[in-house]
């Protein structure tokens, strides 16, 4: 039985002080019974939030990770560093990383492998642009991205992944996919996982939806 997961990506918002003040206002018990909840905060806030959230119902996530354990990679953060901070999850391949920082399907795969090696759960983002959607290429795009992310990942490890279907045209635009559209694409993604890693992995893996999620449509 899959446990539903909600993850909030704070992007490049909140100073350390603002982050701590925000989580102080969260309920101490789990407000959504049976749902795993993750806060993906900026790197600078992770140490303070790790301390603050210890023993709570909330899990801590990072927004990116480098594939190397250490090295001459100025400005990057390794999976070893994140693990030491008490991070459990890490977003990999977000469309903003792909768009602005030239991340590729291949680098996403490297990061997935690095995260799994060090006990971090990757939240792998896949999704199509508006032009791709209008051209009827949604299935093709999410297939390519999902297959690339899972390349070389053993079936038992693939079960641990979370895949986030985040149509690029819906991120921060106020436009969101309908439940029917999202479920159709999520079903496609699950079929691709079955082809790549087997039916057991496909049934175990959790697939989220993201893109202009608001209080009005979160249900």
C-alpha positions, 0 to 999 in steps of 0.5 A: 500500500503506497503512502501518499506524499505531499512535498512543499518546494520553497524554491529560493524563498525564506531566510533562515529566520523566516524559515524557522518562524514558518515551521513554528506555526506548523501543527506539532502532530500530523495534520493529514493522517496517513500522508507523509509530508516533506519540506524542501527548503533552500540549502541555507535553512536546512541545518536550522530546520533539521534541528527544529523538525527533529522528532516531528511529523515532517520530513526534510528535503533539499532542492538539488544535489550534486552527483559527486561525494566531494570535489572541485565543484564550486557552489555545489552540495553533495549527497554526503553533506545533505545526509549529515544535515538530516535530509531525507528527500532531494528534488532532482531534475526540476524543470527550473533546473533543467531550464536555467541550469542546463540539467539533462536527462543524463545528469538527472540519472547521475543524481538519482544514483548518487542520492540512492547510494547515500540513503536519500530519496529522490523526488524526480521531476518530469513534465512537458512544456506548453508547446509539447503539450499542444503538440500532443507530445506529453506521453513521449516527453514523460516517457523519455524523462522517466526512462532516463531517470531509471536507467541503470537503477535496480528494481529494488532501488527503483521502488524507493523513488518518488516521481513528480509529474510537474507539467512545465506550463502549470508551474507558477502560472496559475494554470493547473492540470485537471485531475483527469489529465494528471491521472492519465499522465501518471498512469502512463508514467507508472506503465513506463516504470513497469517496463523499466523496473518491473510491475512490483516497482511500478506498484510501489513507486509514488507519483505526485502531481505538481504545478499551481497547487493552491488551497482551492484545488489541493483536494 
